[in-house]
Amino acid sequence: MKTLKIEDNLYKELQELASLQKVEMEKLLEGVLYEGVTSIKERYVLELYRDGGATLAKCAELLSIDLWEMIEKIRKLDYHLDYSLEELKEDTSP
């Protein structure tokens, strides 16, 4: 188990949320941290792709999703999809 210091005003907000959801604070914190880490990681990976720092396949791998899900995320953000037919063949061949 790890200890985390939380400012009083944030702790109060967490207590209120735990009370509203009728869950224990530990369970709430676990969910909040998981959701936050997942969201931040996705945003970082999508920006990495947008800026040319990683390929589509690498970004999909980093997010543990398939290529089609990755393409859909990029499309929703209206990022330029730089992906050739040759790359698709490479990524989908056994």
C-alpha positions as CSV (number, residue, x, y, z in Angstrom):
1,M,0.0,0.0,0.0
2,K,1.2,3.5,-0.8
3,T,0.4,6.8,0.9
4,L,-0.7,9.9,-1.0
5,K,-1.0,13.4,0.4
6,I,-4.1,15.2,-0.8
7,E,-5.0,18.8,-0.2
8,D,-7.9,19.4,2.1
9,N,-10.2,20.9,-0.4
10,L,-9.6,18.1,-2.9
11,Y,-10.1,15.5,-0.1
12,K,-13.4,17.1,0.8
13,E,-14.6,16.9,-2.9
14,L,-13.6,13.2,-2.9
15,Q,-15.5,12.6,0.3
16,E,-18.6,14.2,-1.2
17,L,-18.3,12.2,-4.3
18,A,-17.8,9.0,-2.4
19,S,-20.9,9.8,-0.4
20,L,-23.0,10.6,-3.5
21,Q,-21.9,7.3,-5.1
22,K,-22.2,5.4,-1.9
23,V,-18.8,3.8,-2.2
24,E,-15.8,3.6,0.1
25,M,-13.1,6.2,-0.4
26,E,-10.5,3.6,-1.4
27,K,-12.7,2.3,-4.2
28,L,-13.5,5.8,-5.4
29,L,-9.8,6.8,-5.5
30,E,-8.9,3.7,-7.4
31,G,-11.5,4.5,-10.0
32,V,-10.6,8.1,-10.2
33,L,-6.9,7.4,-10.6
34,Y,-7.5,4.7,-13.2
35,E,-9.8,6.9,-15.3
36,G,-7.4,9.8,-15.0
37,V,-4.3,7.8,-16.0
38,T,-6.1,6.3,-18.9
39,S,-7.4,9.6,-20.1
40,I,-4.0,11.3,-19.8
41,K,-2.2,8.4,-21.5
42,E,-4.7,8.5,-24.4
43,R,-4.3,12.2,-24.8
44,Y,-0.5,11.9,-24.8
45,V,-0.4,9.1,-27.3
46,L,-2.8,10.9,-29.7
47,E,-0.6,14.0,-29.5
48,L,2.4,11.8,-30.1
49,Y,0.8,10.5,-33.3
50,R,-0.3,14.0,-34.4
51,D,3.2,15.3,-33.9
52,G,4.8,12.5,-35.8
53,G,6.5,10.9,-32.8
54,A,5.1,7.5,-33.3
55,T,3.4,5.4,-36.0
56,L,-0.3,4.5,-36.0
57,A,0.6,0.9,-35.2
58,K,2.8,1.9,-32.3
59,C,0.2,4.2,-30.9
60,A,-2.5,1.5,-31.1
61,E,-0.1,-0.8,-29.3
62,L,0.6,1.8,-26.6
63,L,-3.1,2.1,-26.0
64,S,-3.7,-1.7,-26.2
65,I,-6.3,-1.2,-29.0
66,D,-6.5,-2.4,-32.6
67,L,-5.7,-0.3,-35.6
68,W,-9.3,0.4,-36.4
69,E,-10.0,1.8,-33.0
70,M,-6.9,3.9,-33.2
71,I,-8.1,5.2,-36.6
72,E,-11.5,6.0,-35.2
73,K,-9.9,8.0,-32.3
74,I,-7.8,10.0,-34.8
75,R,-10.8,10.6,-37.0
76,K,-12.9,11.9,-34.1
77,L,-10.2,14.5,-33.3
78,D,-10.0,15.4,-37.0
79,Y,-6.2,14.7,-37.0
80,H,-4.6,14.1,-40.4
81,L,-4.4,10.3,-40.9
82,D,-1.0,9.6,-42.4
83,Y,-1.3,5.9,-43.2
84,S,-0.6,4.3,-46.6
85,L,-2.0,1.2,-48.1
86,E,1.5,-0.4,-47.8
87,E,1.5,0.3,-44.0
88,L,-1.9,-1.2,-43.7
89,K,-0.7,-4.3,-45.4
90,E,2.4,-4.5,-43.2
91,D,0.3,-4.0,-40.0
92,T,-2.3,-6.6,-40.9
93,S,-0.1,-9.3,-42.4
94,P,0.8,-12.3,-40.2
